[in-house]
Amino acid sequence: MGRPSREQRKMLDDGFDVINDSFAALAGKVGFPVARVKQMWSQKNRMLMTKPRGGNGVNYFNLYGKLSQ
């Protein structure tokens, strides 16, 4: 992978600006501060992306956010 080139860095920065604008627009719609909307998004996605630690997995949420049986 390595470090991004100048062109890749510009594309990433432009993309991050669009994402930040989307968070700001959503925060305006729901009436929450932008920081809270970002926190809620990261908490939702953290649950979906992290693997269970310890135990046998019975009480952990699976990829789709449903309690695994």
Secondary structure as GFF3:
##gff-version 3
##sequence-region A 1 69
A	DSSP	alpha_helix	6	30	.	.	.	ID=ss1
A	DSSP	alpha_helix	34	49	.	.	.	ID=ss2
###
